[in-house]
Amino acid sequence: MNAALKIISPVDGSVYAERPLADDKTVLDTLKRARAAQLVWREVPVAERTKIATAFTDAMVADKARVSEALTWQMGRPIRYGPGEVRGFEERARAMIAIAAATLADIDVGPKEGFTRFIRREPLGVVLNLPAWNFPYMTALNAVLPAIIAGNTVVMKHSSQTALVAEHFADCFKKASLPNDVFQVLHMSHDATHRAISSGLVDQVGFTGSTGGGRAVMASVAAAPNFPATCLELGGKDPAYVRPDANIAFAAENIVDAGYFNSGQSCCAMERIYVHEAVYDRFVEAAVAVINRYQLGSPTDEATTLGPVVRTKAADFIRGQVAQAIAGGARPLIDASRFPAAKAGTPYLAPQLLADVDHSMAIMMEETFGPAHGVMKVKSDAEAIRLMNDSPYGLTGSVWTEDGDAAKAIGDKLQAGTVYMNRADYLDPALAWVGVKESGRGATLSRVGYEHLTRPKSFHLRTMTGQEQSA
C-alpha cells in the first residue's frame, strides 16, 4: 500500500483529509501523458485557450464557499477572509487572460529588404508547479493559468498542507472543458518530487516556498538531463520605512495589516519596520492600538480576525524568535494576556511588536512567517536604506511618505523586486512579481510572466534569392 499524505488542520489538530502518495510509475506515466497532450495543446489557437481559461475562472469564482472552507480548515485562514482570496484570484486571472493575445503574438522586428523576420513565443512544454500553502489559490494561479494559456501543459503538486486545492483546480478545469491531461494533479513525497524534476520529462519548475525549498528544487534541476527552467518565489523579510511626512494613522493601519494579515504568513509580509525618529512614538502608539484590535480565535468563527499559524512547530519557532529578542534587550509592546486564545503547545499565539530591536537579533534578520515583528528608530533616509538592504532577502520594500519623488529615489536604492509607496503585501497583476537575492529567480504575472513560460524562437526568412539579392 502506498504511503499516505495527511492534512492536519491547524483549527483543531484533526486529520482533515488523507490521500495516497503517487508511486514512481504513476508519476512518470502522468508526466508522459502531459508531454503527449502538450504536442496537441500547443496547436490550439490562443483565442480558444483564453476562452477555456475564462470558463475556468468563472467556475472558481462561483465556488467561493469551497475556497473559504479550504482556506480555513487546511491552513487556518479566518473564514471571514475567504472571499478576499477569490477576489485576488479573479483579478489576476482576468488580467492575464486580457493580455495573452497581444503578449503571445509574434514580435515584428522591423522591415529588411528581401527578408521576413520575427520572434515567436513558443511554449516550454511540461510545467511542474509546486505552489505554497499560505495563499494556496493565488500562488497556484500565478503560474498555472498563464502556463496553460501559453500552450504548456501543467502538472501540479500542491503543498501537502493544502493538497485539496489542486483537486479543486482540476474540478474547475474539467468544468471549463480543458482537454484531458493538459492539467493534472499529483500528490508526491519530497523524494518523488525530486525524481520527477530530474526525470528529463519536465521543462520548467515553478516553486513558491521557503529559500531552503528553493535550494532543494535547484539541486533536483541540476540532476536533470534536459536543463529545465525554473521560476522561484522564495522567502522574505520585507521592510517598511515610515518617513517624517507620512500619514501616520494610515501608515500604522496598513503596515500592521501587511504584517499580521493571514497571521503574518506571507512571503511579502512587512516583517521589519523602520520609522524616522521624528514620528517614531506616534507611529508605535498607533500601531499598537491597531494590533490590540485583533481577535485571536478559531478561524471558523466569523468574529475572528487572527487565526492560528499553520502548525504548532511554526508557532514554537516564532515564540523562540520573540524570546530570543527579549533576552537580547528587545521590549515587547503587546500584552499577550489580551489574547486569551493563545496557548503554548498549540498553533494559536498572540501577536507581538518588539521595540529596541537591532540587526543582531534573528527576528530582524531571519524570516519569521508569523505575527511578530520588530520596529526600529532611524535618523535619516540614508540610514533607513542601509538597514532595509541589510538582509539576505529582497522580495519587496515599502516607503510611507507623501513625497513621490522621495519614494522613487529611495526605491532606486532598495534591493527588492517590488517597491511600494503607501501600500504593501499586494500583487498587481500588471507588474512583474520577482525576488532578488535569496527571495527568488524568474517572474510571474504581467507580460514578463509570460516571457518566463515561453522561449523565443527567431524566424529569419530570406524571401528573395535572385541576382538582385546579395549573399
C-alpha positions as CSV (number, residue, x, y, z in Angstrom):
1,M,0.0,0.0,0.0
2,N,1.3,3.5,-0.9
3,A,2.3,5.9,1.8
4,A,-0.4,8.5,2.6
5,L,-0.5,12.3,2.8
6,K,-2.3,13.5,5.8
7,I,-3.6,17.1,6.1
8,I,-3.5,18.1,9.8
9,S,-5.9,21.1,10.3
10,P,-4.4,23.9,12.4
11,V,-8.0,24.6,13.6
12,D,-8.2,21.7,16.0
13,G,-5.3,19.3,15.2
14,S,-7.6,16.8,13.4
15,V,-6.8,14.9,10.3
16,Y,-8.8,16.9,7.8
17,A,-8.1,14.7,4.7
18,E,-5.9,11.9,3.6
19,R,-4.6,11.0,0.1
20,P,-2.3,8.2,-1.2
21,L,1.0,9.4,-2.5
22,A,1.8,8.7,-6.1
23,D,4.4,5.9,-6.7
24,D,7.1,6.3,-9.3
25,K,5.2,4.6,-12.1
26,T,2.2,6.9,-11.6
27,V,4.5,10.0,-11.6
28,L,6.3,9.0,-14.8
29,D,3.0,8.0,-16.5
30,T,1.5,11.4,-15.6
31,L,4.5,13.3,-17.0
32,K,4.5,11.3,-20.2
33,R,0.7,11.9,-20.7
34,A,1.4,15.6,-20.1
35,R,4.1,15.6,-22.8
36,A,1.8,13.9,-25.3
37,A,-1.0,16.3,-24.6
38,Q,1.2,19.3,-24.9
39,L,2.0,18.5,-28.6
40,V,-1.7,18.8,-29.3
41,W,-2.5,21.7,-26.9
42,R,0.2,24.0,-28.3
43,E,-1.6,23.9,-31.7
44,V,-4.9,25.2,-30.2
45,P,-5.3,28.9,-31.0
46,V,-4.7,31.4,-28.2
47,A,-8.3,32.6,-28.5
48,E,-9.6,29.1,-27.7
49,R,-7.2,28.7,-24.8
50,T,-8.3,32.0,-23.3
51,K,-11.9,31.0,-23.7
52,I,-11.3,27.9,-21.6
53,A,-9.3,30.0,-19.1
54,T,-12.2,32.3,-18.7
55,A,-14.6,29.4,-18.1
56,F,-12.2,28.0,-15.5
57,T,-12.0,31.4,-13.8
58,D,-15.8,31.7,-13.8
59,A,-16.1,28.2,-12.3
60,M,-13.7,29.0,-9.5
61,V,-15.3,32.3,-8.7
62,A,-18.7,30.6,-8.5
63,D,-17.1,28.2,-5.9
64,K,-16.5,30.9,-3.2
65,A,-17.8,28.8,-0.4
66,R,-15.5,25.9,-1.3
67,V,-12.5,28.2,-1.4
68,S,-13.3,29.7,2.1
69,E,-13.7,26.2,3.5
70,A,-10.4,25.1,2.0
71,L,-8.5,28.1,3.4
72,T,-10.0,27.8,6.9
73,W,-9.6,24.0,7.5
74,Q,-6.4,23.3,5.6
75,M,-4.3,26.3,6.6
76,G,-6.2,28.3,9.3
77,R,-7.3,31.5,7.5
78,P,-10.3,33.1,9.3
79,I,-13.5,32.3,7.4
80,R,-14.3,35.9,7.1
81,Y,-11.3,36.5,4.7
82,G,-12.1,33.6,2.3
83,P,-13.8,35.9,-0.3
84,G,-10.6,38.0,-0.4
85,E,-8.6,35.2,-1.9
86,V,-11.3,34.7,-4.5
87,R,-11.1,38.4,-5.4
88,G,-7.4,38.3,-5.8
89,F,-7.6,35.1,-7.8
90,E,-10.1,36.6,-10.2
91,E,-8.2,39.9,-10.6
92,R,-5.0,38.1,-11.5
93,A,-6.7,35.5,-13.8
94,R,-8.7,38.0,-15.8
95,A,-5.7,40.3,-16.1
96,M,-3.5,37.5,-17.5
97,I,-6.3,36.4,-19.9
98,A,-6.7,40.0,-21.1
99,I,-3.1,40.5,-22.1
100,A,-2.5,37.0,-23.5
101,A,-3.2,37.6,-27.2
102,A,-1.0,40.6,-27.5
103,T,1.8,39.3,-25.3
104,L,2.0,35.9,-27.1
105,A,1.7,37.3,-30.6
106,D,4.7,37.3,-32.9
107,I,7.2,40.1,-32.4
108,D,7.8,42.1,-35.6
109,V,11.5,43.3,-35.5
110,G,11.0,45.7,-38.5
111,P,11.5,45.5,-42.3
112,K,14.6,44.4,-44.1
113,E,14.5,44.2,-47.9
114,G,14.4,40.6,-49.1
115,F,13.7,39.1,-45.6
116,T,10.8,38.3,-43.3
117,R,11.9,38.4,-39.6
118,F,10.0,37.9,-36.4
119,I,10.3,36.3,-33.0
120,R,7.7,33.8,-31.9
121,R,6.9,32.9,-28.3
122,E,6.9,29.1,-28.1
123,P,5.6,27.2,-25.1
124,L,8.3,25.5,-22.9
125,G,6.4,22.1,-22.7
126,V,5.6,20.5,-19.4
127,V,5.5,22.8,-16.4
128,L,5.7,21.2,-12.9
129,N,4.1,23.7,-10.5
130,L,4.7,23.5,-6.7
131,P,2.6,26.2,-5.0
132,A,2.7,27.3,-1.4
133,W,0.0,26.7,1.3
134,N,-0.2,30.3,2.6
135,F,-2.2,31.8,-0.3
136,P,-2.9,28.4,-1.9
137,Y,-5.2,29.6,-4.7
138,M,-3.3,32.7,-5.7
139,T,0.2,31.3,-5.6
140,A,-1.0,28.4,-7.8
141,L,-2.9,30.7,-10.2
142,N,0.1,33.0,-10.8
143,A,1.8,30.5,-13.0
144,V,-0.7,27.7,-13.8
145,L,-3.2,29.6,-15.8
146,P,-0.7,31.7,-17.8
147,A,1.3,28.5,-18.5
148,I,-1.8,26.8,-19.9
149,I,-2.7,29.9,-21.9
150,A,0.8,30.0,-23.3
151,G,0.4,26.4,-24.7
152,N,2.1,24.4,-21.9
153,T,0.7,21.5,-20.0
154,V,0.8,21.6,-16.2
155,V,1.3,19.0,-13.5
156,M,0.6,20.4,-10.1
157,K,1.9,19.1,-6.8
158,H,0.4,21.4,-4.3
159,S,1.8,21.8,-0.8
160,S,0.9,18.9,1.4
161,Q,-0.9,21.3,3.8
162,T,-3.3,22.4,1.0
163,A,-3.3,19.4,-1.3
164,L,-7.0,19.6,-1.9
165,V,-6.7,22.9,-3.6
166,A,-5.0,21.1,-6.5
167,E,-8.1,18.9,-6.8
168,H,-10.3,22.0,-6.8
169,F,-8.3,23.4,-9.7
170,A,-8.8,20.1,-11.6
171,D,-12.5,20.2,-11.0
172,C,-12.8,23.7,-12.3
173,F,-10.7,22.9,-15.4
174,K,-13.0,20.0,-16.1
175,K,-16.0,22.3,-15.9
176,A,-14.2,24.5,-18.4
177,S,-13.8,21.6,-20.8
178,L,-10.0,21.7,-20.8
179,P,-8.8,18.7,-22.8
180,N,-7.6,15.7,-20.9
181,D,-4.0,15.7,-19.5
182,V,-3.4,19.4,-20.1
183,F,-3.7,19.9,-16.3
184,Q,-3.0,17.0,-13.9
185,V,-2.6,16.6,-10.2
186,L,0.0,14.6,-8.3
187,H,0.3,14.1,-4.6
188,M,4.0,13.4,-4.1
189,S,6.6,13.0,-1.4
190,H,9.7,15.2,-1.5
191,D,11.7,12.3,-2.8
192,A,9.2,11.6,-5.6
193,T,9.2,15.3,-6.5
194,H,13.0,15.2,-6.8
195,R,12.7,12.2,-9.1
196,A,10.0,14.0,-11.2
197,I,12.1,17.1,-11.6
198,S,15.2,15.1,-12.5
199,S,13.4,12.7,-14.9
200,G,14.0,14.7,-18.0
201,L,10.2,14.9,-18.6
202,V,9.8,18.4,-17.0
203,D,10.6,21.6,-18.9
204,Q,10.1,24.1,-16.2
205,V,9.6,24.0,-12.4
206,G,7.6,26.8,-10.7
207,F,8.0,26.8,-7.0
208,T,6.7,29.1,-4.2
209,G,8.0,28.4,-0.8
210,S,11.0,28.7,1.5
211,T,14.5,29.5,0.4
212,G,15.6,26.1,1.6
213,G,12.9,24.5,-0.6
214,G,14.2,26.6,-3.5
215,R,17.7,25.2,-2.9
216,A,16.3,21.6,-3.0
217,V,14.5,22.4,-6.3
218,M,17.7,23.7,-7.8
219,A,19.6,20.5,-6.7
220,S,16.9,18.4,-8.5
221,V,17.1,20.6,-11.6
222,A,20.9,20.2,-11.6
223,A,20.4,16.4,-11.7
224,A,18.0,16.6,-14.7
225,P,19.4,15.7,-18.2
226,N,17.4,18.4,-20.0
227,F,18.2,21.6,-18.1
228,P,14.7,22.5,-17.1
229,A,13.9,26.2,-16.5
230,T,13.0,27.5,-13.0
231,C,10.8,30.2,-11.6
232,L,11.3,30.5,-7.8
233,E,9.4,32.8,-5.4
234,L,11.1,32.2,-2.0
235,G,11.4,33.7,1.4
236,G,11.3,37.3,2.5
237,K,12.0,39.6,5.4
238,D,10.4,42.7,3.8
239,P,11.0,46.1,5.3
240,A,8.8,49.2,5.6
241,Y,10.1,52.7,6.1
242,V,7.9,55.5,7.6
243,R,9.2,59.0,6.7
244,P,8.5,62.1,8.8
245,D,6.0,63.3,6.3
246,A,3.9,60.1,6.3
247,N,0.2,60.0,7.2
248,I,0.9,58.2,10.5
249,A,-2.6,56.8,11.1
250,F,-2.8,55.5,7.5
251,A,0.7,54.0,7.7
252,A,0.1,52.3,11.0
253,E,-3.2,50.7,9.9
254,N,-1.8,49.5,6.6
255,I,1.7,48.3,7.8
256,V,0.1,46.3,10.6
257,D,-2.3,44.8,8.1
258,A,0.6,44.0,5.7
259,G,2.5,42.3,8.6
260,Y,-0.2,40.5,10.5
261,F,-2.9,39.5,8.0
262,N,-3.0,35.8,7.4
263,S,-1.3,35.5,10.8
264,G,1.8,37.1,9.2
265,Q,2.2,34.1,6.9
266,S,3.0,36.0,3.7
267,C,6.3,36.0,1.7
268,C,5.9,39.7,1.4
269,A,4.7,40.5,4.9
270,M,6.2,43.7,6.4
271,E,8.4,41.9,9.0
272,R,10.8,44.8,9.6
273,I,9.6,48.4,10.4
274,Y,11.9,51.4,10.3
275,V,10.4,54.7,11.5
276,H,12.0,58.1,11.4
277,E,12.7,59.4,14.9
278,A,10.5,62.5,14.4
279,V,7.4,60.3,14.2
280,Y,8.5,57.1,15.9
281,D,6.5,57.5,19.1
282,R,3.3,58.5,17.2
283,F,3.7,55.5,14.9
284,V,4.3,53.0,17.6
285,E,1.3,54.2,19.6
286,A,-0.9,53.9,16.6
287,A,0.4,50.5,15.5
288,V,0.0,49.0,19.0
289,A,-3.6,50.2,19.0
290,V,-4.3,48.5,15.7
291,I,-2.7,45.2,16.8
292,N,-4.7,45.2,20.0
293,R,-7.9,45.3,18.0
294,Y,-7.2,41.8,16.6
295,Q,-9.5,39.0,17.8
296,L,-7.5,35.7,18.1
297,G,-9.5,32.6,17.9
298,S,-10.9,29.7,15.9
299,P,-10.9,30.6,12.2
300,T,-14.3,29.0,11.8
301,D,-15.7,31.9,13.9
302,E,-16.8,35.0,11.8
303,A,-15.6,37.3,14.6
304,T,-12.0,36.0,14.4
305,T,-9.6,38.3,12.7
306,L,-6.4,36.4,13.6
307,G,-6.3,32.7,13.3
308,P,-3.7,30.1,14.2
309,V,-0.4,29.7,12.3
310,V,-0.2,26.7,10.2
311,R,1.2,24.3,12.8
312,T,2.5,24.2,16.3
313,K,6.1,23.7,15.2
314,A,5.8,27.1,13.3
315,A,4.3,28.7,16.4
316,D,7.1,27.5,18.6
317,F,9.7,28.8,16.1
318,I,8.0,32.3,16.3
319,R,7.8,32.1,20.1
320,G,11.5,31.3,20.1
321,Q,12.4,34.3,18.0
322,V,10.5,36.6,20.3
323,A,12.0,35.1,23.4
324,Q,15.5,35.4,22.0
325,A,15.0,39.0,21.1
326,I,13.6,39.9,24.5
327,A,16.6,38.1,26.1
328,G,18.8,40.4,24.0
329,G,17.1,43.6,25.2
330,A,14.0,43.9,23.0
331,R,10.9,45.3,24.6
332,P,7.5,43.7,23.9
333,L,4.8,46.3,23.2
334,I,1.8,43.9,23.1
335,D,0.4,42.4,26.3
336,A,-0.2,38.8,25.4
337,S,-2.8,38.4,28.1
338,R,-5.1,40.4,25.9
339,F,-5.3,37.3,23.7
340,P,-6.6,34.5,25.9
341,A,-6.9,32.1,23.0
342,A,-3.1,31.9,22.8
343,K,-1.8,28.8,24.3
344,A,1.6,27.2,24.5
345,G,1.8,23.9,22.7
346,T,-0.8,25.0,20.1
347,P,-0.6,27.0,16.8
348,Y,-2.5,29.8,18.5
349,L,-0.2,32.6,19.6
350,A,-0.6,36.2,20.5
351,P,0.7,38.9,18.0
352,Q,3.7,40.8,19.1
353,L,5.5,44.0,18.2
354,L,9.0,44.5,19.6
355,A,10.8,47.8,20.2
356,D,14.5,48.2,21.0
357,V,15.5,45.6,18.4
358,D,18.6,45.6,16.2
359,H,20.1,43.5,13.5
360,S,21.9,41.2,15.8
361,M,18.5,39.6,16.5
362,A,17.1,36.8,14.5
363,I,13.7,38.5,14.4
364,M,15.2,41.3,12.3
365,M,17.3,39.0,10.0
366,E,15.6,35.7,9.6
367,E,12.1,35.1,8.1
368,T,9.5,34.9,10.9
369,F,6.4,34.0,8.9
370,G,4.2,34.8,11.8
371,P,2.5,37.7,13.7
372,A,5.6,39.0,15.4
373,H,7.8,41.8,14.1
374,G,10.3,44.4,15.2
375,V,10.2,48.3,14.9
376,M,13.4,50.4,14.8
377,K,14.0,54.1,15.1
378,V,16.1,55.7,12.3
379,K,17.6,59.2,11.8
380,S,17.5,59.6,8.1
381,D,16.6,58.2,4.7
382,A,20.1,57.0,4.2
383,E,20.1,55.0,7.5
384,A,16.7,53.5,6.5
385,I,18.0,52.4,3.1
386,R,21.1,50.9,4.7
387,L,19.1,48.9,7.2
388,M,16.4,47.9,4.6
389,N,19.1,46.4,2.4
390,D,20.9,44.7,5.3
391,S,19.2,41.4,4.6
392,P,19.7,38.2,2.6
393,Y,16.2,38.7,1.2
394,G,14.8,41.0,-1.4
395,L,11.2,40.5,-2.3
396,T,9.5,43.9,-1.6
397,G,10.1,47.1,0.3
398,S,7.6,49.9,1.1
399,V,8.1,53.6,1.7
400,W,5.4,55.5,3.6
401,T,5.5,59.2,2.6
402,E,3.6,62.0,0.9
403,D,6.6,62.7,-1.4
404,G,6.5,60.7,-4.6
405,D,9.9,61.8,-5.7
406,A,11.5,60.7,-2.4
407,A,9.8,57.3,-2.7
408,K,11.2,56.8,-6.2
409,A,14.7,57.9,-5.1
410,I,14.7,55.6,-2.1
411,G,13.2,52.8,-4.3
412,D,16.0,53.1,-6.8
413,K,18.4,52.2,-4.0
414,L,16.4,49.3,-2.5
415,Q,17.5,45.8,-3.3
416,A,14.0,44.4,-3.9
417,G,11.8,43.1,-6.7
418,T,8.9,45.4,-5.9
419,V,8.9,48.9,-4.3
420,Y,5.7,50.2,-2.8
421,M,4.7,53.7,-1.8
422,N,1.9,53.8,0.8
423,R,0.9,50.2,0.3
424,A,2.3,46.7,0.8
425,D,1.6,43.0,0.6
426,Y,-0.3,43.2,-2.7
427,L,0.4,41.8,-6.1
428,D,-0.7,44.0,-9.1
429,P,-1.0,41.5,-12.0
430,A,0.1,44.2,-14.4
431,L,3.5,44.2,-12.7
432,A,6.1,41.5,-12.6
433,W,6.3,39.6,-9.4
434,V,10.0,38.9,-8.8
435,G,12.5,38.5,-6.0
436,V,16.2,39.3,-5.8
437,K,19.0,37.8,-3.6
438,E,17.6,34.8,-1.6
439,S,14.0,35.7,-2.4
440,G,14.0,34.0,-5.8
441,R,14.6,34.0,-9.5
442,G,12.3,34.4,-12.5
443,A,9.0,36.2,-12.6
444,T,5.3,35.6,-12.6
445,L,2.3,37.9,-13.6
446,S,2.4,40.7,-16.2
447,R,3.8,40.4,-19.7
448,V,7.1,39.4,-18.1
449,G,5.4,36.4,-16.5
450,Y,4.5,35.1,-20.0
451,E,8.1,35.5,-21.1
452,H,9.2,33.0,-18.4
453,L,6.6,30.5,-19.5
454,T,7.8,30.6,-23.2
455,R,11.0,30.6,-25.1
456,P,11.8,32.9,-28.0
457,K,12.2,31.3,-31.5
458,S,13.6,33.6,-34.1
459,F,12.4,33.3,-37.8
460,H,14.9,34.6,-40.3
461,L,13.4,34.0,-43.7
462,R,15.1,35.1,-47.0
463,T,12.3,35.9,-49.4
464,M,14.5,36.9,-52.4
465,T,17.0,34.6,-54.0
466,G,17.6,36.2,-57.4
467,Q,20.6,38.2,-58.7
468,E,19.1,41.3,-57.1
469,Q,19.7,39.8,-53.6
470,S,23.2,39.9,-52.4
471,A,24.6,37.0,-50.5
